[in-house]
Amino acid sequence: MSTLHSKAARRFNENREKTTWHDATFWTLRQKRDQMAKGLDEWEQLREHASQIKRHTITHLADYLEQFAGQLESRGVIVHWARTADDFNKTVLEILQKHGVKKMVKSKSMLTEECGMNPYLEQNGIDVVETDLGERILQLLHQKPSHIVMPAIHLKREEVGRMFEEKGISKQIGNYDPTYLTRCARMHLRNQFMEAGAGMTGCNFGVAESGDIVVCTNEGNADMSTSMPKLHLVAMGIEKIVPDYKSLAVFQRLLCRSATGQPTTAYTSHFRQARPGAEMHVILVDNGRSDILADSDHWETLKCIRCGSCMNTCPVYRRSGGYSYTYFIPGPIGVNLGMLHDARRYSDNVSACTLCLSCDNVCPSKVGPGSQIYLWRQKLDSLHRADPMKKFMSIGMEALFEHPHLYAAALRLAPLANIVPDKLTRVRGVNPWSVGHTKPEFAKESFQEMWKKGKV
């Protein structure tokens, strides 16, 4: 049975040249990550330390959130609590309407994607302008991010250049030089910053002890979004809390090395209060995170710091693209988050994993996304989402392995499969595995027979 993911992946692979390019691009990021890791003798100790910090913080979340909110409020920051995505969107709209804001600039935030904030605000008369270059490109193309850190990396510069020409952003027809296109985007966004009545940022880390909002970027657009408008809004998931600066230092060393293979981001901005004459609001969003914390099998998903390293290394993501997944976050972590959000709706993504566990090995906070996908697969039958063909095959394999004589007979007969023409086995509906795989050749003598004859 083909899943929605496999069907979308098949369409993605129709362009073999682009698929190869996509695969190589993300593998390069994985290699850069490995070089960064090799440069730190304490890399594995940092990963373990990060995992322990997150385990502690998440299991004491209420205490740290209270401390965090108290620190912010003591400096005049207005803190809001949003239980659901709808609560978050309504809170943002109320703040903007209260201040008469018609245009808001925002830096990159996957939380706002999760909550569907942009279309909600636009339906209510608020113009939302993405200022991260990749996000702005996708906004103009009416596309969603295909990666959580590099949202438009699946696009080639020629595609971006042609779109800029159509929108009037680029004046030199046929000039697809990245430096030129970036300059065009900068000029295009400059007026947006000046006209905006509010700016919104996400939050990579919230420091409970000091009340810092920490935002890590490579473009400086978060600083522009907060330094020009007089109103600053922060969208923050409650799992972003870390206890103190020492803990923050651990994650700061891991985040960018894991994400893009850089020692650190170009900008690491701390926001603790509004600047003079301005106003700052922090919206703390649950939206199902408390339910994840209550899940004994999958609560450690909350340790994820959204570096994207699991996607960069994943052989399925690299060869199927971000849009092949039905949840808005793709890759291994997206499979888990989608299942936690709505297991029946997003169960098709569970098949998008080879269980190679490369993602487990690179995850900086040891979330173990591949291992968690394995657990989800064990639950598919109880969710009534198991593939009937795979269930039938499992029953057959169980009967085979539990009956030694039957197993031995199957081994003796297995070489007969070698004479079956390949074209008879390459039937997608019956044997999807055969697509892209060569039929294995069965040995004339099994290991058991060779053992009995003293050959091994």
VOPAGU-2260 file (C-alpha; in pm, 1 decimal, decimal comma):
REM VOPAGU-2260
SITE   aa  ch    i         X         Y         Z
SITE  MET   A    0       0,0       0,0       0,0
SITE  SER   A    1     149,2     335,8    -104,4
SITE  THR   A    2     140,4     613,8     150,8
SITE  LEU   A    3      85,6     983,3      85,5
SITE  HIS   A    4     454,9    1034,9     154,9
SITE  SER   A    5     568,8     769,8     -93,5
SITE  LYS   A    6     344,3     911,8    -365,3
SITE  ALA   A    7     477,9    1263,7    -310,3
SITE  ALA   A    8     835,3    1131,4    -297,8
SITE  ARG   A    9     780,6     956,5    -630,9
SITE  ARG   A   10     677,2    1287,3    -788,3
SITE  PHE   A   11     981,6    1458,8    -634,0
SITE  ASN   A   12    1211,0    1195,0    -784,0
SITE  GLU   A   13    1080,5    1246,2   -1136,2
SITE  ASN   A   14    1338,2    1523,3   -1167,4
SITE  ARG   A   15    1646,4    1310,8   -1105,8
SITE  GLU   A   16    1888,4    1599,0   -1153,1
SITE  LYS   A   17    1722,1    1808,6    -883,9
SITE  THR   A   18    1687,5    1510,5    -652,4
SITE  THR   A   19    2061,5    1443,8    -680,2
SITE  TRP   A   20    2135,7    1810,4    -615,6
SITE  HIS   A   21    1901,9    1817,2    -313,1
SITE  ASP   A   22    2066,0    1505,1    -170,0
SITE  ALA   A   23    2417,9    1640,9    -217,1
SITE  THR   A   24    2329,1    1980,9     -69,2
SITE  PHE   A   25    2210,1    1837,3     260,0
SITE  TRP   A   26    2485,7    1579,1     275,8
SITE  THR   A   27    2732,7    1868,5     254,9
SITE  LEU   A   28    2566,8    2018,7     562,6
SITE  ARG   A   29    2601,5    1684,7     740,3
SITE  GLN   A   30    2971,3    1677,0     653,5
SITE  LYS   A   31    3019,1    2032,2     783,4
SITE  ARG   A   32    2850,0    1928,0    1105,9
SITE  ASP   A   33    3087,7    1633,7    1138,9
SITE  GLN   A   34    3389,8    1859,0    1092,2
SITE  MET   A   35    3264,6    2090,1    1365,8
SITE  ALA   A   36    3204,2    1795,5    1597,7
SITE  LYS   A   37    3552,4    1656,6    1536,1
SITE  GLY   A   38    3695,8    1995,0    1630,2
SITE  LEU   A   39    3563,8    1965,7    1984,6
SITE  ASP   A   40    3706,1    1683,8    2196,6
SITE  GLU   A   41    3415,7    1731,0    2438,3
SITE  TRP   A   42    3144,2    1703,2    2169,9
SITE  GLU   A   43    2981,0    1385,8    2300,9
SITE  GLN   A   44    2998,2    1516,7    2658,8
SITE  LEU   A   45    2821,7    1832,8    2540,6
SITE  ARG   A   46    2547,0    1625,1    2379,4
SITE  GLU   A   47    2494,4    1424,5    2696,5
SITE  HIS   A   48    2500,0    1739,9    2907,3
SITE  ALA   A   49    2243,4    1904,2    2679,0
SITE  SER   A   50    2019,7    1599,1    2704,2
SITE  GLN   A   51    2034,7    1601,5    3083,4
SITE  ILE   A   52    1965,1    1976,0    3101,7
SITE  LYS   A   53    1658,9    1936,2    2882,7
SITE  ARG   A   54    1532,7    1634,1    3075,6
SITE  HIS   A   55    1561,8    1829,8    3399,5
SITE  THR   A   56    1406,7    2148,8    3263,8
SITE  ILE   A   57    1112,8    1978,7    3094,9
SITE  THR   A   58    1030,1    1778,2    3406,1
SITE  HIS   A   59    1037,2    2101,4    3611,8
SITE  LEU   A   60     873,6    2312,6    3343,5
SITE  ALA   A   61     613,8    2488,7    3558,3
SITE  ASP   A   62     875,7    2615,2    3804,4
SITE  TYR   A   63    1106,2    2749,5    3533,4
SITE  LEU   A   64     821,9    2910,9    3339,3
SITE  GLU   A   65     705,0    3091,0    3653,1
SITE  GLN   A   66    1058,2    3214,5    3719,9
SITE  PHE   A   67    1099,9    3322,4    3358,0
SITE  ALA   A   68     770,5    3512,8    3345,4
SITE  GLY   A   69     844,9    3680,1    3678,3
SITE  GLN   A   70    1180,9    3808,4    3554,5
SITE  LEU   A   71    1024,4    3952,7    3239,3
SITE  GLU   A   72     735,1    4117,3    3421,0
SITE  SER   A   73     970,8    4274,8    3673,6
SITE  ARG   A   74    1115,0    4478,8    3382,5
SITE  GLY   A   75     781,2    4581,6    3234,8
SITE  VAL   A   76     745,8    4309,2    2972,0
SITE  ILE   A   77     386,3    4193,2    2926,1
SITE  VAL   A   78     360,6    3812,0    2938,2
SITE  HIS   A   79      68,5    3623,5    2782,5
SITE  TRP   A   80     -17,7    3253,5    2807,7
SITE  ALA   A   81    -172,4    3072,6    2510,1
SITE  ARG   A   82    -309,4    2723,8    2562,3
SITE  THR   A   83    -388,9    2659,5    2195,0
SITE  ALA   A   84    -290,6    2788,8    1852,3
SITE  ASP   A   85    -621,5    2972,6    1834,3
SITE  ASP   A   86    -548,2    3143,2    2166,5
SITE  PHE   A   87    -208,2    3249,1    2036,1
SITE  ASN   A   88    -346,6    3394,9    1713,6
SITE  LYS   A   89    -620,5    3584,1    1894,8
SITE  THR   A   90    -371,8    3724,4    2145,8
SITE  VAL   A   91    -143,0    3851,6    1868,5
SITE  LEU   A   92    -437,6    4007,6    1683,5
SITE  GLU   A   93    -566,4    4179,5    1997,0
SITE  ILE   A   94    -225,6    4333,4    2068,8
SITE  LEU   A   95    -187,0    4458,0    1710,9
SITE  GLN   A   96    -540,3    4595,8    1691,7
SITE  LYS   A   97    -498,6    4772,3    2026,1
SITE  HIS   A   98    -197,9    4955,5    1883,7
SITE  GLY   A   99    -356,4    5020,4    1544,8
SITE  VAL   A  100     -96,3    4813,6    1360,7
SITE  LYS   A  101    -163,7    4740,4     993,8
SITE  LYS   A  102     175,5    4592,0     901,4
SITE  MET   A  103     403,3    4364,3    1104,1
SITE  VAL   A  104     752,3    4247,9    1011,0
SITE  LYS   A  105     864,6    3918,3    1155,5
SITE  SER   A  106    1176,7    3707,3    1171,6
SITE  LYS   A  107    1172,8    3333,5    1118,2
SITE  SER   A  108     948,1    3132,1    1351,8
SITE  MET   A  109     828,2    2775,5    1302,8
SITE  LEU   A  110     586,0    2827,6    1591,9
SITE  THR   A  111     389,6    3081,2    1387,7
SITE  GLU   A  112     380,1    2824,8    1105,3
SITE  GLU   A  113     250,0    2569,1    1354,2
SITE  CYS   A  114     -27,1    2805,0    1463,3
SITE  GLY   A  115    -112,9    2932,0    1115,3
SITE  MET   A  116     -62,7    3290,1    1232,7
SITE  ASN   A  117      14,2    3460,0     900,7
SITE  PRO   A  118    -309,1    3368,7     718,0
SITE  TYR   A  119    -510,1    3438,6    1034,5
SITE  LEU   A  120    -373,3    3792,2    1065,6
SITE  GLU   A  121    -404,3    3858,2     693,0
SITE  GLN   A  122    -771,6    3756,8     705,2
SITE  ASN   A  123    -811,9    4020,0     975,1
SITE  GLY   A  124    -649,4    4299,8     779,3
SITE  ILE   A  125    -290,3    4275,4     907,0
SITE  ASP   A  126      -9,9    4263,6     649,8
SITE  VAL   A  127     259,8    4021,2     770,4
SITE  VAL   A  128     602,7    4050,3     607,5
SITE  GLU   A  129     860,0    3774,1     648,8
SITE  THR   A  130    1208,0    3926,5     679,0
SITE  ASP   A  131    1423,1    3612,8     677,6
SITE  LEU   A  132    1541,4    3594,7     316,8
SITE  GLY   A  133    1438,1    3232,3     267,2
SITE  GLU   A  134    1100,1    3286,1     431,4
SITE  ARG   A  135    1037,3    3600,7     226,2
SITE  ILE   A  136    1113,7    3413,4     -94,5
SITE  LEU   A  137     865,8    3141,8       1,2
SITE  GLN   A  138     605,4    3398,5     106,8
SITE  LEU   A  139     625,1    3563,1    -234,9
SITE  LEU   A  140     603,1    3219,8    -401,5
SITE  HIS   A  141     310,9    3120,2    -174,7
SITE  GLN   A  142     502,5    2815,3     -54,2
SITE  LYS   A  143     565,3    2663,6     287,7
SITE  PRO   A  144     912,3    2597,5     433,2
SITE  SER   A  145    1070,4    2272,4     317,8
SITE  HIS   A  146    1329,0    2274,6     599,2
SITE  ILE   A  147    1310,4    2422,9     947,3
SITE  VAL   A  148    1644,6    2607,1     935,6
SITE  MET   A  149    1695,8    2672,6     562,6
SITE  PRO   A  150    1336,4    2702,8     443,1
SITE  ALA   A  151    1410,9    2780,8      76,4
SITE  ILE   A  152    1726,7    2577,2      22,9
SITE  HIS   A  153    1537,6    2349,4    -214,5
SITE  LEU   A  154    1517,1    2638,6    -463,2
SITE  LYS   A  155    1789,5    2725,7    -711,4
SITE  ARG   A  156    1902,1    3083,3    -763,9
SITE  GLU   A  157    1752,6    3088,2   -1114,1
SITE  GLU   A  158    1408,9    3015,6    -967,4
SITE  VAL   A  159    1450,2    3295,3    -714,5
SITE  GLY   A  160    1581,6    3535,4    -978,3
SITE  ARG   A  161    1288,2    3478,0   -1212,5
SITE  MET   A  162    1040,8    3533,4    -929,6
SITE  PHE   A  163    1218,7    3856,1    -826,2
SITE  GLU   A  164    1188,4    3975,4   -1188,9
SITE  GLU   A  165     814,0    3901,0   -1192,8
SITE  LYS   A  166     764,5    4089,4    -865,4
SITE  GLY   A  167     971,3    4386,1    -977,5
SITE  ILE   A  168    1229,2    4329,7    -703,1
SITE  SER   A  169    1509,4    4262,6    -952,5
SITE  LYS   A  170    1559,4    4510,5   -1237,7
SITE  GLN   A  171    1842,6    4335,9   -1421,7
SITE  ILE   A  172    1673,6    4064,6   -1624,5
SITE  GLY   A  173    1875,0    3742,6   -1629,6
SITE  ASN   A  174    2109,7    3842,9   -1346,6
SITE  TYR   A  175    2089,7    3549,0   -1103,7
SITE  ASP   A  176    2405,6    3622,9    -910,4
SITE  PRO   A  177    2333,4    3545,8    -540,5
SITE  THR   A  178    2503,6    3865,0    -419,5
SITE  TYR   A  179    2294,6    4076,0    -655,0
SITE  LEU   A  180    1970,1    3896,9    -562,0
SITE  THR   A  181    2045,8    3939,3    -191,6
SITE  ARG   A  182    2105,6    4311,1    -246,7
SITE  CYS   A  183    1771,1    4336,2    -427,2
SITE  ALA   A  184    1597,5    4163,0    -137,2
SITE  ARG   A  185    1765,5    4396,7     111,4
SITE  MET   A  186    1641,5    4704,0     -74,0
SITE  HIS   A  187    1295,7    4550,2    -104,5
SITE  LEU   A  188    1274,3    4481,0     269,7
SITE  ARG   A  189    1415,7    4814,3     386,1
SITE  ASN   A  190    1089,9    5002,5     335,7
SITE  GLN   A  191     897,5    4719,7     500,8
SITE  PHE   A  192    1095,5    4768,4     821,6
SITE  MET   A  193    1036,8    5143,8     810,9
SITE  GLU   A  194     663,7    5114,8     749,9
SITE  ALA   A  195     588,4    4839,5    1003,5
SITE  GLY   A  196     404,4    4919,7    1324,1
SITE  ALA   A  197     521,7    4603,8    1499,1
SITE  GLY   A  198     796,3    4344,8    1483,5
SITE  MET   A  199     778,6    3979,4    1586,1
SITE  THR   A  200    1057,3    3736,1    1663,1
SITE  GLY   A  201    1063,7    3372,6    1755,6
SITE  CYS   A  202    1275,8    3247,8    2041,6
SITE  ASN   A  203    1553,3    2988,6    2031,2
SITE  PHE   A  204    1603,3    2986,3    2407,9
SITE  GLY   A  205    1438,5    3151,3    2705,9
SITE  VAL   A  206    1668,8    3184,2    3007,4
SITE  ALA   A  207    1462,0    3133,1    3322,2
SITE  GLU   A  208    1710,8    3284,7    3567,1
SITE  SER   A  209    1742,4    3617,2    3386,5
SITE  GLY   A  210    1434,4    3635,9    3164,8
SITE  ASP   A  211    1639,0    3661,7    2843,4
SITE  ILE   A  212    1480,7    3596,6    2505,0
SITE  VAL   A  213    1766,0    3457,3    2292,3
SITE  VAL   A  214    1732,2    3470,6    1913,3
SITE  CYS   A  215    1997,7    3317,5    1686,4
SITE  THR   A  216    2011,8    3436,2    1324,0
SITE  ASN   A  217    2258,0    3472,7    1038,7
SITE  GLU   A  218    2094,7    3772,8     870,5
SITE  GLY   A  219    2030,7    4025,6    1147,1
SITE  ASN   A  220    1666,5    4056,6    1045,5
SITE  ALA   A  221    1550,2    3983,7    1401,0
SITE  ASP   A  222    1743,2    4286,9    1524,5
SITE  MET   A  223    1589,7    4501,9    1250,7
SITE  SER   A  224    1241,9    4373,7    1337,1
SITE  THR   A  225    1286,9    4481,0    1699,0
SITE  SER   A  226    1491,3    4799,5    1663,4
SITE  MET   A  227    1269,9    4991,2    1418,8
SITE  PRO   A  228     904,8    4931,1    1523,2
SITE  LYS   A  229     805,2    5044,7    1871,7
SITE  LEU   A  230     614,2    4723,9    1941,7
SITE  HIS   A  231     800,3    4391,3    1985,0
SITE  LEU   A  232     613,4    4060,1    2007,9
SITE  VAL   A  233     783,1    3729,1    2091,7
SITE  ALA   A  234     632,3    3392,3    1994,2
SITE  MET   A  235     777,3    3124,5    2221,7
SITE  GLY   A  236     693,2    2759,8    2279,2
SITE  ILE   A  237     708,7    2670,1    2647,7
SITE  GLU   A  238     969,7    2398,3    2582,2
SITE  LYS   A  239    1229,1    2661,7    2483,2
SITE  ILE   A  240    1315,6    2730,8    2848,6
SITE  VAL   A  241    1667,7    2666,9    2979,5
SITE  PRO   A  242    1763,0    2726,0    3344,8
SITE  ASP   A  243    2052,8    2973,8    3328,0
SITE  TYR   A  244    2342,7    3118,8    3128,5
SITE  LYS   A  245    2562,8    2814,2    3188,9
SITE  SER   A  246    2296,9    2594,4    3032,6
SITE  LEU   A  247    2254,3    2839,6    2746,9
SITE  ALA   A  248    2628,1    2817,6    2673,4
SITE  VAL   A  249    2598,9    2441,2    2619,7
SITE  PHE   A  250    2321,4    2478,5    2363,4
SITE  GLN   A  251    2486,6    2775,2    2196,3
SITE  ARG   A  252    2790,7    2558,0    2121,2
SITE  LEU   A  253    2573,7    2279,4    1981,4
SITE  LEU   A  254    2300,9    2459,2    1788,7
SITE  CYS   A  255    2475,9    2617,9    1492,5
SITE  ARG   A  256    2743,2    2349,1    1460,7
SITE  SER   A  257    2464,9    2091,9    1426,8
SITE  ALA   A  258    2244,6    2302,7    1200,1
SITE  THR   A  259    2472,7    2460,0     940,8
SITE  GLY   A  260    2825,7    2353,1    1034,5
SITE  GLN   A  261    2919,4    2700,0    1161,0
SITE  PRO   A  262    3094,8    2766,0    1495,1
SITE  THR   A  263    2810,6    3003,8    1583,4
SITE  THR   A  264    2540,8    3215,3    1423,7
SITE  ALA   A  265    2635,7    3559,2    1293,9
SITE  TYR   A  266    2393,0    3717,4    1541,6
SITE  THR   A  267    2295,3    3597,0    1887,3
SITE  SER   A  268    2057,5    3858,1    2025,5
SITE  HIS   A  269    1930,6    3883,7    2383,6
SITE  PHE   A  270    1608,3    4072,0    2454,5
SITE  ARG   A  271    1523,2    4132,7    2819,1
SITE  GLN   A  272    1294,5    4434,2    2807,3
SITE  ALA   A  273    1151,6    4695,9    2574,8
SITE  ARG   A  274    1375,4    4982,4    2474,3
SITE  PRO   A  275    1276,0    5332,5    2599,6
SITE  GLY   A  276     944,5    5440,5    2454,5
SITE  ALA   A  277     867,2    5096,1    2318,8
SITE  GLU   A  278     658,1    4798,8    2436,8
SITE  MET   A  279     741,4    4427,3    2452,2
SITE  HIS   A  280     503,5    4130,9    2472,9
SITE  VAL   A  281     602,9    3766,0    2518,8
SITE  ILE   A  282     343,7    3501,2    2430,3
SITE  LEU   A  283     415,2    3160,8    2585,2
SITE  VAL   A  284     246,1    2887,8    2381,5
SITE  ASP   A  285     148,3    2537,9    2493,2
SITE  ASN   A  286     -53,4    2405,3    2195,9
SITE  GLY   A  287     -23,8    2039,8    2294,1
SITE  ARG   A  288     318,5    2050,0    2458,0
SITE  SER   A  289     174,0    1959,1    2796,8
SITE  ASP   A  290      13,7    1654,7    2634,3
SITE  ILE   A  291     351,3    1554,9    2488,7
SITE  LEU   A  292     505,3    1584,2    2834,0
SITE  ALA   A  293     243,6    1339,3    2962,5
SITE  ASP   A  294     333,5    1080,4    2695,2
SITE  SER   A  295     565,1     831,1    2865,2
SITE  ASP   A  296     706,5     704,5    2531,4
SITE  HIS   A  297     758,7    1032,0    2348,6
SITE  TRP   A  298     795,2    1314,4    2599,9
SITE  GLU   A  299    1164,4    1355,6    2519,4
SITE  THR   A  300    1062,2    1498,5    2181,5
SITE  LEU   A  301    1038,3    1825,4    2376,9
SITE  LYS   A  302    1418,9    1822,9    2405,6
SITE  CYS   A  303    1445,4    1915,3    2035,8
SITE  ILE   A  304    1621,0    2248,5    1974,6
SITE  ARG   A  305    1511,1    2266,2    1606,6
SITE  CYS   A  306    1860,0    2250,7    1456,5
SITE  GLY   A  307    1751,0    2040,8    1158,2
SITE  SER   A  308    2050,5    1806,9    1175,4
SITE  CYS   A  309    1821,2    1502,2    1166,5
SITE  MET   A  310    1690,5    1619,8     828,4
SITE  ASN   A  311    2036,4    1691,3     689,6
SITE  THR   A  312    2149,6    1335,3     757,6
SITE  CYS   A  313    1824,2    1151,8     679,8
SITE  PRO   A  314    1851,9     949,2     353,7
SITE  VAL   A  315    1474,5     964,7     308,7
SITE  TYR   A  316    1441,9    1340,7     355,0
SITE  ARG   A  317    1740,7    1410,9     132,6
SITE  ARG   A  318    1590,0    1207,4    -151,5
SITE  SER   A  319    1223,4    1293,3    -109,4
SITE  GLY   A  320    1223,0    1663,2     -12,6
SITE  GLY   A  321    1039,2    1849,3     258,8
SITE  TYR   A  322     708,0    1869,8      75,7
SITE  SER   A  323     665,6    1492,7      63,1
SITE  TYR   A  324     570,7    1493,6     433,6
SITE  THR   A  325     212,8    1572,8     528,9
SITE  TYR   A  326     305,8    1753,6     852,3
SITE  PHE   A  327     441,3    2108,1     822,8
SITE  ILE   A  328     772,0    2004,0     983,0
SITE  PRO   A  329     941,9    1737,7     767,6
SITE  GLY   A  330    1214,8    1484,6     840,3
SITE  PRO   A  331    1255,7    1255,7    1141,3
SITE  ILE   A  332    1157,3    1511,8    1405,1
SITE  GLY   A  333     859,4    1613,7    1195,2
SITE  VAL   A  334     738,2    1253,3    1178,3
SITE  ASN   A  335     731,0    1241,4    1557,5
SITE  LEU   A  336     577,9    1584,2    1607,3
SITE  GLY   A  337     309,0    1509,1    1352,1
SITE  MET   A  338     217,8    1182,3    1524,5
SITE  LEU   A  339     202,4    1358,3    1860,0
SITE  HIS   A  340     -23,7    1622,7    1709,7
SITE  ASP   A  341    -265,2    1381,5    1536,8
SITE  ALA   A  342    -148,7    1020,8    1504,7
SITE  ARG   A  343    -417,4     900,6    1265,0
SITE  ARG   A  344    -391,5    1201,8    1036,1
SITE  TYR   A  345     -11,4    1197,8    1001,8
SITE  SER   A  346      57,9     823,6    1022,5
SITE  ASP   A  347     159,9     808,1     653,2
SITE  ASN   A  348     486,4     980,3     745,8
SITE  VAL   A  349     594,2     695,1     973,4
SITE  SER   A  350     695,5     491,1     669,3
SITE  ALA   A  351     940,9     765,9     566,7
SITE  CYS   A  352    1224,5     614,5     767,5
SITE  THR   A  353    1481,7     343,3     701,6
SITE  LEU   A  354    1549,9     302,6    1075,9
SITE  CYS   A  355    1917,8     364,4    1003,1
SITE  LEU   A  356    1916,0     581,1    1320,5
SITE  SER   A  357    2163,3     827,3    1174,4
SITE  CYS   A  358    1936,8    1099,1    1317,2
SITE  ASP   A  359    1979,8     953,8    1667,1
SITE  ASN   A  360    2356,4     973,1    1624,9
SITE  VAL   A  361    2368,4    1339,5    1520,4
SITE  CYS   A  362    2092,1    1490,3    1737,8
SITE  PRO   A  363    2265,8    1740,7    1971,4
SITE  SER   A  364    2022,7    1689,0    2258,2
SITE  LYS   A  365    1973,6    1313,9    2207,0
SITE  VAL   A  366    1604,1    1323,4    2125,0
SITE  GLY   A  367    1633,8     988,4    1945,4
SITE  PRO   A  368    1386,1    1065,5    1664,2
SITE  GLY   A  369    1456,7     743,1    1474,8
SITE  SER   A  370    1406,7     529,5    1784,2
SITE  GLN   A  371    1079,0     707,6    1849,4
SITE  ILE   A  372     960,9     642,6    1495,1
SITE  TYR   A  373    1021,9     272,6    1562,7
SITE  LEU   A  374     788,4     297,8    1865,0
SITE  TRP   A  375     523,9     468,4    1653,9
SITE  ARG   A  376     538,9     183,7    1403,9
SITE  GLN   A  377     451,5     -60,2    1680,0
SITE  LYS   A  378     134,8     141,1    1747,4
SITE  LEU   A  379       3,7     158,7    1391,2
SITE  ASP   A  380    -214,5    -151,0    1427,5
SITE  SER   A  381    -383,1     -13,4    1739,8
SITE  LEU   A  382    -448,1     308,7    1546,8
SITE  HIS   A  383    -601,4     101,8    1261,5
SITE  ARG   A  384    -339,1     247,0    1027,3
SITE  ALA   A  385    -121,9     -60,7     967,7
SITE  ASP   A  386     -64,6    -170,5     607,5
SITE  PRO   A  387    -275,8    -488,7     551,2
SITE  MET   A  388      -9,2    -634,2     319,2
SITE  LYS   A  389     263,8    -584,4     582,1
SITE  LYS   A  390      40,1    -739,5     848,0
SITE  PHE   A  391     -13,3   -1043,0     625,4
SITE  MET   A  392     362,0   -1069,5     560,2
SITE  SER   A  393     436,2   -1042,6     933,0
SITE  ILE   A  394     198,2   -1328,1    1009,4
SITE  GLY   A  395     368,5   -1536,4     742,9
SITE  MET   A  396     718,2   -1458,2     872,3
SITE  GLU   A  397     611,1   -1539,3    1227,6
SITE  ALA   A  398     482,0   -1880,5    1116,1
SITE  LEU   A  399     802,7   -1942,8     921,4
SITE  PHE   A  400    1040,6   -1855,9    1206,0
SITE  GLU   A  401     845,0   -2041,9    1471,1
SITE  HIS   A  402     851,5   -2371,9    1277,4
SITE  PRO   A  403    1211,4   -2491,8    1214,0
SITE  HIS   A  404    1115,2   -2762,9     965,7
SITE  LEU   A  405     909,8   -2518,4     760,8
SITE  TYR   A  406    1198,4   -2268,2     771,8
SITE  ALA   A  407    1449,5   -2532,6     655,3
SITE  ALA   A  408    1219,3   -2636,2     369,4
SITE  ALA   A  409    1184,6   -2270,7     261,9
SITE  LEU   A  410    1564,2   -2237,9     252,6
SITE  ARG   A  411    1596,9   -2542,1      27,8
SITE  LEU   A  412    1332,4   -2407,9    -211,3
SITE  ALA   A  413    1451,3   -2045,0    -208,2
SITE  PRO   A  414    1696,3   -2082,9    -505,3
SITE  LEU   A  415    1396,8   -2152,9    -729,6
SITE  ALA   A  416    1321,1   -1779,4    -707,7
SITE  ASN   A  417    1639,5   -1712,6    -904,6
SITE  ILE   A  418    1480,3   -1842,3   -1223,9
SITE  VAL   A  419    1177,0   -1610,5   -1198,1
SITE  PRO   A  420    1217,1   -1323,0   -1451,1
SITE  ASP   A  421    1270,5    -981,1   -1292,7
SITE  LYS   A  422     977,3    -827,8   -1475,5
SITE  LEU   A  423     739,5   -1063,7   -1295,0
SITE  THR   A  424     858,6    -940,5    -956,1
SITE  ARG   A  425     870,6    -569,2   -1041,1
SITE  VAL   A  426     500,5    -503,5    -986,7
SITE  ARG   A  427     464,0    -183,6    -784,1
SITE  GLY   A  428     123,5    -270,0    -641,8
SITE  VAL   A  429     234,8    -613,1    -518,6
SITE  ASN   A  430     603,5    -555,9    -447,1
SITE  PRO   A  431     681,1    -181,1    -404,1
SITE  TRP   A  432    1026,0    -272,7    -266,0
SITE  SER   A  433    1130,4    -394,7    -611,0
SITE  VAL   A  434    1121,2     -39,3    -749,7
SITE  GLY   A  435    1478,8      80,6    -733,6
SITE  HIS   A  436    1608,9    -247,5    -590,8
SITE  THR   A  437    1774,3    -540,2    -763,6
SITE  LYS   A  438    1622,1    -878,5    -689,3
SITE  PRO   A  439    1855,2   -1065,6    -450,2
SITE  GLU   A  440    2010,9   -1391,0    -566,1
SITE  PHE   A  441    1956,7   -1681,6    -329,3
SITE  ALA   A  442    2253,9   -1905,6    -250,4
SITE  LYS   A  443    2230,5   -2264,6    -373,3
SITE  GLU   A  444    2331,7   -2389,1     -32,5
SITE  SER   A  445    2205,3   -2234,5     289,2
SITE  PHE   A  446    2432,4   -2168,8     586,2
SITE  GLN   A  447    2256,7   -2451,1     773,4
SITE  GLU   A  448    2340,9   -2703,2     501,4
SITE  MET   A  449    2700,8   -2584,4     477,1
SITE  TRP   A  450    2734,4   -2614,1     857,4
SITE  LYS   A  451    2603,7   -2969,9     853,8
SITE  LYS   A  452    2852,4   -3063,8     582,0
SITE  GLY   A  453    3139,6   -2908,7     774,4
SITE  LYS   A  454    3204,9   -2642,5     510,2
SITE  VAL   A  455    3191,5   -2363,3     767,6
